[in-house]
Amino acid sequence: MSVVQVSSQAQRADSERLSTPKLGWTLDELARSLGVSVPFIRLEVKRGRLKAAHLGRRVVVLDTEVRRYLAQASSAQ
C-alpha cells in the first residue's frame, strides 16, 4: 500500500468521523474542547452542574448534556 493510498483512506475516515454526530465526550476531550482543565470538569460533575455516566472505567458526558450545560452557563451571565 502506498503512502497516497494510506493518506486517502485516513482522509475518508476523518470525513466520516466529522459527519457523524458526536454522542458523548470523555472528560479529557471535553476539557480540551472547552479550554478548561479535567479537574474543573470533574468538579462541575461533583457539584451536579454537569451530569456524567461511567462506561466501564471511562467517564462520559453526553453531547446533549454538554449543550444544556453551555446554554445554562451562557444564560447565567
Buried (B, 14 or more C-beta within 10 A) or exposed (E): EEEEEEEEEEEEEEEEEEEEEEEBBBBEBBBEEBEEEBEEBBEBBEEEEBBBEEEEEEBBBBBEBBEEBEEEEEEEE
